[in-house]
Structure formats: structure tokens, C-alpha cells
Amino acid sequence: MTRRTRRLLVLLAGVTGAGVLASCGGGLWMLRAGEAEQRDCAAQVAADEAEVRTDRVWTGQDVSGIGDYAEIHWQVDFPSLACSRAPGPTDLVYQGVVRLAPADARALAEAYRWEPVPAATPDFGKPPPMVVWPGLAPYLPDGVRWLRSPEYDDSSRATVQLDPDRALLLVATADM
């Protein structure tokens, strides 16, 4: 083997080795960047879930009988993997406390058959009472007496509990 051929082989081996090292380093850099992106996404999801919103985005098409409500506080939850890189929709679940106009609360109470929501549900045929999310609990007065209507829930995208005396509606819905 000539000196020139050896130099060419050494040069070729060096270039190949440098290429392998560069691609490994690039792969590690991409992996670290992906981890940082996941941390940023998780932090953003946590912040979005903790935020209590007051914008009036819910309408009668979203929640039947909601009317021209006086006040709303609502939150969003991401029960699925919101930070997944897999294509496809991200599930969103919403819960809100709505202070209805008194006339709308009366109309809603009269439009459906309502029954008291028990503190616990021993009857496995009935759904359990909704648990108010901690961020929304401060917007409920003490002594709220919730009513629910299976008839309403069957006819609507939302599940609700109503206190007609206080004109309060607790709403849970998904992907609004």
C-alpha cells in the first residue's frame, strides 16, 4: 500500500468518524431539546389548568337554558396527554360555575324534572354528584343545594347541577 493510499484511508476514516460523532451529538441535542419542550409543555398545561377564566364563551348552544347569565367562572382540564407528539385531537374537559339570571334559573327549573343530588350515591344506577374543582370552590356560597336532571343530561352535551334558589348552575362538559 502506498503512502498516498494510506493517507486517503486515514482521511476517509477521519471524515466518517467525524460524521458519526456529529450525528450522535445532533441526536443527543434533539433529545435534550425534546425533553425541554416536554417540560415547557407540562408547565403550560399546569398553568392553563390552574387558571380560572371569566370570559363569556358559553352560549345556549353549548349549555341549554344558560340564557344571558350574570357571571361565570370556569376552568379547563387536559385528561389526555396534552403534550404528546402523536397526531390527533387533545381531549379537553371543562367545569364552570354560572350565576344565572333569576328568570333563566326559574325557566330551567320548570323545563325539566329535577331531583336532589345526594352527598354520596349508594344507588349504582345513578351517576355520582359532580365534584367541584378546587379552583372553582371559592365561587360557591355555603349551603348550596344541588339538583340534577337525568332528562336534561340526556338531552344536552353538558352535565349540570342546578340550585334554582341561588340561580347557580354547575356545568361539566367536554370538547366545547
Contact map, one row per residue, 1 for C-alpha under 8 A:
11101100000000000000000000000000000000000000000000000000000000000000000000000000000000000000000000000000000000000000000000000000000000000000000000000000000000000000000000000000
11111100000000000000000000000000000000000000000000000000000000000000000000000000000000000000000000000000000000000000000000000000000000000000000000000000000000000000000000000000
11111110000000000000000000000000000000000000000000000000000000000000000000000000000000000000000000000000000000000000000000000000000000000000000000000000000000000000000000000000
01111111000000000000000000000000000000000000000000000000000000000000000000000000000000000000000000000000000000000000000000000000000000000000000000000000000000000000000000000000
11111111100000000000000000000000000000000000000000000000000000000000000000000000000000000000000000000000000000000000000000000000000000000000000000000000000000000000000000000000
11111111110000000000000000000000000000000000000000000000000000000000000000000000000000000000000000000000000000000000000000000000000000000000000000000000000000000000000000000000
00111111111000000000000000000000000000000000000000000000000000000000000000000000000000000000000000000000000000000000000000000000000000000000000000000000000000000000000000000000
00011111111100000000000000000000000000000000000000000000000000000000000000000000000000000000000000000000000000000000000000000000000000000000000000000000000000000000000000000000
00001111111110000000000000000000000000000000000000000000000000000000000000000000000000000000000000000000000000000000000000000000000000000000000000000000000000000000000000000000
00000111111111000000000000000000000000000000000000000000000000000000000000000000000000000000000000000000000000000000000000000000000000000000000000000000000000000000000000000000
00000011111111100000000000000000000000000000000000000000000000000000000000000000000000000000000000000000000000000000000000000000000000000000000000000000000000000000000000000000
00000001111111110000000000000000000000000000000000000000000000000000000000000000000000000000000000000000000000000000000000000000000000000000000000000000000000000000000000000000
00000000111111111000000000000000000000000000000000000000000000000000000000000000000000000000000000000000000000000000000000000000000000000000000000000000000000000000000000000000
00000000011111111100000000000000000000000000000000000000000000000000000000000000000000000000000000000000000000000000000000000000000000000000000000000000000000000000000000000000
00000000001111111110000000000000000000000000000000000000000000000000000000000000000000000000000000000000000000000000000000000000000000000000000000000000000000000000000000000000
00000000000111111111000000000000000000000000000000000000000000000000000000000000000000000000000000000000000000000000000000000000000000000000000000000000000000000000000000000000
00000000000011111111100000000000000000000000000000000000000000000000000000000000000000000000000000000000000000000000000000000000000000000000000000000000000000000000000000000000
00000000000001111111110000000000000000000000000000000000000000000000000000000000000000000000000000000000000000000000000000000000000000000000000000000000000000000000000000000000
00000000000000111111111000000000000000000000000000000000000000000000000000000000000000000000000000000000000000000000000000000000000000000000000000000000000000000000000000000000
00000000000000011111111100000000000000000000000000000000000000000000000000000000000000000000000000000000000000000000000000000000000000000000000000000000000000000000000000000000
00000000000000001111111110000000000000000000000000000000000000000000000000000000000000000000000000000000000000000000000000000000000000000000000000000000000000000000000000000000
00000000000000000111111111000000000000000000000000000000000000000000000000000000000000000000000000000000000000000000000000000000000000000000000000000000000000000000000000000000
00000000000000000011111111100000000000000000000000000000000000000000000000000000000000000000000000000000000000000000000000000000000000000000000000000000000000000000000000000000
00000000000000000001111111110000000000000000000000000000000000000000000000000000000000000000000000000000000000000000000000000000000000000000000000000000000000000000000000000000
00000000000000000000111111111000000000000000000000000000000000000000000000000000000000000000000000000000000000000000000000000000000000000000000000000000000000000000000000000000
00000000000000000000011111111100000000000000000000000000000000000000000000000000000000000000000000000000000000000000000000000000000000000000000000000000000000000000000000000000
00000000000000000000001111111110000000000000000000000000000000000000000000000000000000000000000000000000000000000000000000000000000000000000000000000000000000000000000000000000
00000000000000000000000111111111000000000000000000000000000000000000000000000000000000000000000000000000000000000000000000000000000000000000000000000000000000000000000000000000
00000000000000000000000011111111100000000000000000000000000000000000000000000000000000000000000000000000000000000000000000000000000000000000000000000000000000000000000000000000
00000000000000000000000001111111110000000000000000000000000000000000000000000000000000000000000000000000000000000000000000000000000000000000000000000000000000000000000000000000
00000000000000000000000000111111111000000000000000000000000000000000000000000000000000000000000000000000000000000000000000000000000000000000000000000000000000000000000000000000
00000000000000000000000000011111111100000000000000000000000000000000000000000000000000000000000000000000000000000000000000000000000000000000000000000000000000000000000000000000
00000000000000000000000000001111111110000000000000000000000000000000000000000000000000000000000000000000000000000000000000000000000000000000000000000000000000000000000000000000
00000000000000000000000000000111111111000000000000000000000000000000000000000000000000000000000000000000000000000000000000000000000000000000000000000000000000000000000000000000
00000000000000000000000000000011111111100000000000000000000000000000000000000000000000000000000000000000000000000000000000000000000000000000000000000000000000000000000000000000
00000000000000000000000000000001111111110000000000000000000000000000000000000000000000000000000000000000000000000000000000000000000000000000000000000000000000000000000000000000
00000000000000000000000000000000111111111000000000000000000000000000000000000000000000000000000000000000000000000000000000000000000000000000000000000000000000000000000000000000
00000000000000000000000000000000011111111100000000000000000000000000000000000000001000000000000000000000000000000000000000000000000000000000000000000000000000000000000000000000
00000000000000000000000000000000001111111110000000000000000000000000000000000000000000000000000000000000000000000000000000000000000000000000000000000000000000000000000000000000
00000000000000000000000000000000000111111111000000000000000000000000000000000000000000000000000000000000000000000000000000000000000000000000000000000000000000000000000000000000
00000000000000000000000000000000000011111111100000000000000000000000000000000000001000000000000000000000000000000000000000000000000000000000000000000000000000000000000000000000
00000000000000000000000000000000000001111111110000000000000000000000000000000000001000000000000000000000000000000000000000000000000000000000000000000000000000000000000000000000
00000000000000000000000000000000000000111111111000000000000000000000000000000000000000000000000000000000000000000000000000000000000000000000000000000000000000000000000000000000
00000000000000000000000000000000000000011111111100000000000000000000000000000000000000000000000000000000000000000000000000000000000000000000000000000000000000000000000000000000
00000000000000000000000000000000000000001111111110000000000000000000000000000100010000000000000000000000000000000000000000000000000000000000000000000000000000000000000000000000
00000000000000000000000000000000000000000111111111000000000000000000000000000000000000000000000000000000000000000000000000000000000000000000000000000000000000000000000000000000
00000000000000000000000000000000000000000011111111100000000000000000000000000000000000000000000000000000000000000000000000000000000000000000000000000000000000000000000000000000
00000000000000000000000000000000000000000001111111100000000000000000000000011000000000000000000000000000000000000000000000000000000000000000000000000000000000000000000000000000
00000000000000000000000000000000000000000000111111100000000000000000000000111100000000000000000000000000000000000000000000000000000000000000000000000000000000000000000000000000
00000000000000000000000000000000000000000000011111110000000000000000000000100000000000000000000000000000000000000000000000000000000000100000000000000000000000000000000000000000
00000000000000000000000000000000000000000000001111111000000000000000000000100000000000000000000000000000000000000000000000000000000000100000000000000000000000000000000000000000
00000000000000000000000000000000000000000000000001111100000000000000000011100000000000000000000000000000000000000000000000000000000000110000000000000000000000000000000000000000
00000000000000000000000000000000000000000000000000111110000000000000000111100000000000000000000000000000000000000000000000000000000000000000000000000000000000000000000000000000
00000000000000000000000000000000000000000000000000011111000000000000001111000000000000000000000000000000000000000000000000000000000000000000000000000000000000000000000000000000
00000000000000000000000000000000000000000000000000001111100000000000000110000000000000000000000000000000000000000000000000000000000000000000000000000000000000000000000000000000
00000000000000000000000000000000000000000000000000000111111000000000000100000000000000000000000000000000000000000000000000000000000000000000000000000000000000000000000000000000
00000000000000000000000000000000000000000000000000000011111000000000000000000000000000000000000000000000000000000000000000000000000000000000000000000000000000000000000000000000
00000000000000000000000000000000000000000000000000000001111111100000000000000000000000000000000000000000000000000000000000000000000000000000000000000000000000000000000000000000
00000000000000000000000000000000000000000000000000000001111111110110000000000000000000000000000000000000000000000000000000000000000000000000000000000000000000000000000000000000
00000000000000000000000000000000000000000000000000000000011111111110000000000000000000000000000000000000000000000000000000000000000000000000000000000000000000000000000000000000
00000000000000000000000000000000000000000000000000000000011111110000000000000000000000000000000000000000000000000000000000000000000000000000000000000000000000000000000000000000
00000000000000000000000000000000000000000000000000000000011111110000000000000000000000000000000000000000000000000000000000000000000000000000000000000000000011000000000000000001
00000000000000000000000000000000000000000000000000000000011111111100000000000000000000000000000000000000000000000000000000000000000000000000000000000000000111000000000000100000
00000000000000000000000000000000000000000000000000000000001111111110000000000000000000000000000000000000000000000000000000000000000000000000000000000000000100000000000000000000
00000000000000000000000000000000000000000000000000000000000100111110000000000000000000000000000000000001001100000000000000000000000000000000000000000000000000000000000000000000
00000000000000000000000000000000000000000000000000000000001100111111100000000000000000000000000000010001000000000000000000000000000000000000000000000000000000000000000000000000
00000000000000000000000000000000000000000000000000000000001100011111100000000000000000000000000000011001000000000000000000000000000000000000000000000000000000000000000000000000
00000000000000000000000000000000000000000000000000000000000000000111110000000000000000000000000000011001000000000000000000000000000000000000000000000000000000000000000000000000
00000000000000000000000000000000000000000000000000000000000000000111111100000000000000000000000001111001000000000000000000000000000000000000000000000000000000000000000000000000
00000000000000000000000000000000000000000000000000000000000000000001111100000000000000000000000001111000000000000000000000000000000000000000000000000000000000000000000000000000
00000000000000000000000000000000000000000000000000000100000000000000111110000000000000000000000001110000000000000000000000000000000000000000000000000000000000000000000000000000
00000000000000000000000000000000000000000000000000001111000000000000111111000000000000000000000111100000000000000000000000000000000000000000000000000000000000000000000000000000
00000000000000000000000000000000000000000000000000011110000000000000001111100000000000000000000111000000000000000000000000000000000000010010000000000000000000000000000000000000
00000000000000000000000000000000000000000000000000011100000000000000000111110000000000000000011110000000000000000000000000000000000000010000000000000000000000000000000000000000
00000000000000000000000000000000000000000000000011111000000000000000000011111000000000000000011100000000000000000000000000000000000000110000000000000000000000000000000000000000
00000000000000000000000000000000000000000000000110000000000000000000000001111100000000000001111000000000000000000000000000000000000000000000000000000000000000000000000000000000
00000000000000000000000000000000000000000000000110000000000000000000000000111110000000000001110000000000000000000000000000000000000000000000000000000000000000000000000000000000
00000000000000000000000000000000000000000000100010000000000000000000000000011111110000000111100000000000000000000000000000000000000000000000000000000000000000000000000000000000
00000000000000000000000000000000000000000000000000000000000000000000000000001111110000000011100000000000000000000000000000000000000000000000000000000000000000000000000000000000
00000000000000000000000000000000000000000000000000000000000000000000000000000111110000000111000000000000000000000000000000000000000000000000000000000000000000000000000000000000
00000000000000000000000000000000000000000000000000000000000000000000000000000111111100000100000000000000000000000000000000000000000000000000000000000000000000000000000000000000
00000000000000000000000000000000000000000000100000000000000000000000000000000111111100000110000000000000000000000000000000000000000000000000000000000000000000000000000000000000
00000000000000000000000000000000000001001100000000000000000000000000000000000000111110000000000000000000000000000000000000000000000000000000000000000000000000000000000000000000
00000000000000000000000000000000000000000000000000000000000000000000000000000000111111000000000000000000000000000000000000000000000000000000000000000000000000000000000000000000
00000000000000000000000000000000000000000000000000000000000000000000000000000000001111100000000000000000000000000000000000000000000000000000000000000000000000000000000000000000
00000000000000000000000000000000000000000000000000000000000000000000000000000000000111110000000000000000000000000000000000000000000000000000000000000000000000000000000000000000
00000000000000000000000000000000000000000000000000000000000000000000000000000000000011111000000000000000000000000000000000000000000000000000000000000000000000000000000000000000
00000000000000000000000000000000000000000000000000000000000000000000000000000000000001111100000000000000000000000000000000000000000000000000000000000000000000000000000000000000
00000000000000000000000000000000000000000000000000000000000000000000000000000000000000111110000000000000000000000000000000000000000000000000000000000000000000000000000000000000
00000000000000000000000000000000000000000000000000000000000000000000000000000101110000011111000000000000000000000000000000000000000000000000000000000000000000000000000000000000
00000000000000000000000000000000000000000000000000000000000000000000000000000111010000001111100000000000000000000000000000000000000000000000000000000000000000000000000000000110
00000000000000000000000000000000000000000000000000000000000000000000000000011111000000000111110000000000000000000000000000000000000000000000000000000000000000000000000000000111
00000000000000000000000000000000000000000000000000000000000000000000000000011110000000000011111000000000000000000000000000000000000000000000000000000000000000000000000000011110
00000000000000000000000000000000000000000000000000000000000000000000000001111000000000000001111100000000000000000000000000000000000000000000000000000000000000000000000000111111
00000000000000000000000000000000000000000000000000000000000000000000000001110000000000000000111110000000000000000000000000000000000110000000000000000000000000000000000001111000
00000000000000000000000000000000000000000000000000000000000000000000000111100000000000000000011111000000000000000000000000000000000000010000000000000000000000000000000011110000
00000000000000000000000000000000000000000000000000000000000000000000000111000000000000000000001111100000000000000000000000000000000000010011000000000000000000000000000111100000
00000000000000000000000000000000000000000000000000000000000000000000111110000000000000000000000111110000000000000000000000000000000000000000000000000000000000000000000111100000
00000000000000000000000000000000000000000000000000000000000000000000111100000000000000000000000011111000000000000000000000000000000000000000000000000000000000000000001110000000
00000000000000000000000000000000000000000000000000000000000000000111111000000000000000000000000001111101100000000000000000000000000000000000000000000000000000000000001110000000
00000000000000000000000000000000000000000000000000000000000000000011110000000000000000000000000000111111100000000000000000000000000000000000000000000000000000000000001000000000
00000000000000000000000000000000000000000000000000000000000000000000000000000000000000000000000000011111110000000000000000000000000000000000000000000000000000000000001000000000
00000000000000000000000000000000000000000000000000000000000000000000000000000000000000000000000000001111111000000000000000000000000000000000000000000000000000000000000000000000
00000000000000000000000000000000000000000000000000000000000000001111100000000000000000000000000000011111111100000000000000000000000000000000000000000000000000000000000000000000
00000000000000000000000000000000000000000000000000000000000000000000000000000000000000000000000000011111111110000000000000000000000000000000000000000000000000000001001100000000
00000000000000000000000000000000000000000000000000000000000000000000000000000000000000000000000000000111111111000000000000000000000000000000000000000000000000000001001000000000
00000000000000000000000000000000000000000000000000000000000000001000000000000000000000000000000000000011111111100000000000000000000000000000000000000000000000000000000000000000
00000000000000000000000000000000000000000000000000000000000000001000000000000000000000000000000000000001111111110000000000000000000000000000000000000000000000000000000000000000
00000000000000000000000000000000000000000000000000000000000000000000000000000000000000000000000000000000111111111100000000000000000000000000000000000000000000000101000000000000
00000000000000000000000000000000000000000000000000000000000000000000000000000000000000000000000000000000011111111000000000000000000000000000000000000000000000000000000000000000
00000000000000000000000000000000000000000000000000000000000000000000000000000000000000000000000000000000001111111000000000000000000000000000000000000000000000000000000000000000
00000000000000000000000000000000000000000000000000000000000000000000000000000000000000000000000000000000000111111100000000000000000000000000000000001011000000000000000000000000
00000000000000000000000000000000000000000000000000000000000000000000000000000000000000000000000000000000000011111110000000000000000000000000000000001010000000000000000000000000
00000000000000000000000000000000000000000000000000000000000000000000000000000000000000000000000000000000000010011111000000000000000000000000000000111100000000000000000000000000
00000000000000000000000000000000000000000000000000000000000000000000000000000000000000000000000000000000000000001111100000000000000000000000000000111000000000000000000000000000
00000000000000000000000000000000000000000000000000000000000000000000000000000000000000000000000000000000000000000111110000000000000000000000000011110000000000000000000000000000
00000000000000000000000000000000000000000000000000000000000000000000000000000000000000000000000000000000000000000011111000000000100000000000000011110000000000001000000000000000
00000000000000000000000000000000000000000000000000000000000000000000000000000000000000000000000000000000000000000001111110000000100000000000000000000000000000000000000000000000
00000000000000000000000000000000000000000000000000000000000000000000000000000000000000000000000000000000000000000000111110000000100000000000000000000000000000000000000000000000
00000000000000000000000000000000000000000000000000000000000000000000000000000000000000000000000000000000000000000000011111000001100000000000000000000000000000000000000000000000
00000000000000000000000000000000000000000000000000000000000000000000000000000000000000000000000000000000000000000000011111110111100000000000000000000000000000000000000000000000
00000000000000000000000000000000000000000000000000000000000000000000000000000000000000000000000000000000000000000000000111110000000000000000000000000000000000000000000000000000
00000000000000000000000000000000000000000000000000000000000000000000000000000000000000000000000000000000000000000000000011111100000000000000000000000000000000000000000000000000
00000000000000000000000000000000000000000000000000000000000000000000000000000000000000000000000000000000000000000000000011111110000000000000000000000000000000000000000000000000
00000000000000000000000000000000000000000000000000000000000000000000000000000000000000000000000000000000000000000000000000111110000000000000000000000000000000000000000000000000
00000000000000000000000000000000000000000000000000000000000000000000000000000000000000000000000000000000000000000000000010111111000000000000000000000000000000000000000000000000
00000000000000000000000000000000000000000000000000000000000000000000000000000000000000000000000000000000000000000000000010011111100000000000000000000000000000000000000000000000
00000000000000000000000000000000000000000000000000000000000000000000000000000000000000000000000000000000000000000000000110000111110000000000000000000000000000000000000000000000
00000000000000000000000000000000000000000000000000000000000000000000000000000000000000000000000000000000000000000000111110000011111000000000000000000000000000000000000000000000
00000000000000000000000000000000000000000000000000000000000000000000000000000000000000000000000000000000000000000000000000000001111100000000000000000000000000001000000000000000
00000000000000000000000000000000000000000000000000000000000000000000000000000000000000000000000000000000000000000000000000000000111110000000000000000000000000000000000000000000
00000000000000000000000000000000000000000000000000000000000000000000000000000000000000000000001000000000000000000000000000000000011111011000000000000000000000000000000000000000
00000000000000000000000000000000000000000000000000000000000000000000000000000000000000000000001000000000000000000000000000000000001111111000000000000000000000000000000000000000
00000000000000000000000000000000000000000000000000000000000000000000000000000000000000000000000000000000000000000000000000000000000111111100000000000000000000000000000000000000
00000000000000000000000000000000000000000000000001110000000000000000000000100000000000000000000000000000000000000000000000000000000011111100000000000000000000000000000000000000
00000000000000000000000000000000000000000000000000010000000000000000000011100000000000000000000110000000000000000000000000000000000111111111000000000000000000000000000000000000
00000000000000000000000000000000000000000000000000000000000000000000000000000000000000000000000000000000000000000000000000000000000111111111000000000000000000000000000000000000
00000000000000000000000000000000000000000000000000000000000000000000000000000000000000000000000000000000000000000000000000000000000001111111100000000000000000000000000000000000
00000000000000000000000000000000000000000000000000000000000000000000000010000000000000000000000010000000000000000000000000000000000000011111100000000000000000000000000000000000
00000000000000000000000000000000000000000000000000000000000000000000000000000000000000000000000010000000000000000000000000000000000000011111110100000000000000000000000000000000
00000000000000000000000000000000000000000000000000000000000000000000000000000000000000000000000000000000000000000000000000000000000000000111111100000000000000000000000000000000
00000000000000000000000000000000000000000000000000000000000000000000000000000000000000000000000000000000000000000000000000000000000000000001111100000000000000000000000000000000
00000000000000000000000000000000000000000000000000000000000000000000000000000000000000000000000000000000000000000000000000000000000000000000111110000000000000000000000000000000
00000000000000000000000000000000000000000000000000000000000000000000000000000000000000000000000000000000000000000000000000000000000000000001111111000000000000000010010000000000
00000000000000000000000000000000000000000000000000000000000000000000000000000000000000000000000000000000000000000001100000000000000000000000001111100000000000000010000000000000
00000000000000000000000000000000000000000000000000000000000000000000000000000000000000000000000000000000000000000001100000000000000000000000000111110000000000001110000000000000
00000000000000000000000000000000000000000000000000000000000000000000000000000000000000000000000000000000000000000111100000000000000000000000000011111000000000001110000000000000
00000000000000000000000000000000000000000000000000000000000000000000000000000000000000000000000000000000000000000111100000000000000000000000000001111100000000011100000000000000
00000000000000000000000000000000000000000000000000000000000000000000000000000000000000000000000000000000000000011110000000000000000000000000000000111111100000011000000000000000
00000000000000000000000000000000000000000000000000000000000000000000000000000000000000000000000000000000000000000100000000000000000000000000000000011111110000000000000000000000
00000000000000000000000000000000000000000000000000000000000000000000000000000000000000000000000000000000000000011000000000000000000000000000000000001111111000000000000000000000
00000000000000000000000000000000000000000000000000000000000000000000000000000000000000000000000000000000000000010000000000000000000000000000000000001111111100110000000000000000
00000000000000000000000000000000000000000000000000000000000000000000000000000000000000000000000000000000000000000000000000000000000000000000000000001111111111110000000000000000
00000000000000000000000000000000000000000000000000000000000000000000000000000000000000000000000000000000000000000000000000000000000000000000000000000111111110000000000000000000
00000000000000000000000000000000000000000000000000000000000000000000000000000000000000000000000000000000000000000000000000000000000000000000000000000011111110000000000000000000
00000000000000000000000000000000000000000000000000000000000000110000000000000000000000000000000000000000000000000000000000000000000000000000000000000001111111100000000000000000
00000000000000000000000000000000000000000000000000000000000001100000000000000000000000000000000000000000000000000000000000000000000000000000000000000000111111100000000000001100
00000000000000000000000000000000000000000000000000000000000001100000000000000000000000000000000000000000000000000000000000000000000000000000000000000000100111110000000000111100
00000000000000000000000000000000000000000000000000000000000000000000000000000000000000000000000000000000000000000000000000000000000000000000000000000001100111111000000000111000
00000000000000000000000000000000000000000000000000000000000000000000000000000000000000000000000000000000000000000000000000000000000000000000000000011001100001111100000011110000
00000000000000000000000000000000000000000000000000000000000000000000000000000000000000000000000000000000000000000000100000000000010000000000000001111000000000111110000011100000
00000000000000000000000000000000000000000000000000000000000000000000000000000000000000000000000000000000000010000000000000000000000000000000000001110000000000011111001111000000
00000000000000000000000000000000000000000000000000000000000000000000000000000000000000000000000000000000000000000000000000000000000000000000000111100000000000001111111110000000
00000000000000000000000000000000000000000000000000000000000000000000000000000000000000000000000000000000110010000000000000000000000000000000000000000000000000000111111100000000
00000000000000000000000000000000000000000000000000000000000000000000000000000000000000000000000000000000000000000000000000000000000000000000000000000000000000000011111100000000
00000000000000000000000000000000000000000000000000000000000000000000000000000000000000000000000000000000000000000000000000000000000000000000000100000000000000000011111100000000
00000000000000000000000000000000000000000000000000000000000000000000000000000000000000000000000000111100110000000000000000000000000000000000000000000000000000000111111110000000
00000000000000000000000000000000000000000000000000000000000000000000000000000000000000000000000011110000100000000000000000000000000000000000000000000000000000000111111111000000
00000000000000000000000000000000000000000000000000000000000000000000000000000000000000000000000111110000000000000000000000000000000000000000000000000000000000011110001111100000
00000000000000000000000000000000000000000000000000000000000000000000000000000000000000000000001111000000000000000000000000000000000000000000000000000000000000011100000111110000
00000000000000000000000000000000000000000000000000000000000000100000000000000000000000000000011111000000000000000000000000000000000000000000000000000000000001111000000011111000
00000000000000000000000000000000000000000000000000000000000000000000000000000000000000000000111100000000000000000000000000000000000000000000000000000000000001110000000001111100
00000000000000000000000000000000000000000000000000000000000000000000000000000000000000000000111000000000000000000000000000000000000000000000000000000000000011100000000000111111
00000000000000000000000000000000000000000000000000000000000000000000000000000000000000000011110000000000000000000000000000000000000000000000000000000000000011000000000000011111
00000000000000000000000000000000000000000000000000000000000000000000000000000000000000000011110000000000000000000000000000000000000000000000000000000000000000000000000000001111
00000000000000000000000000000000000000000000000000000000000001000000000000000000000000000001010000000000000000000000000000000000000000000000000000000000000000000000000000001111
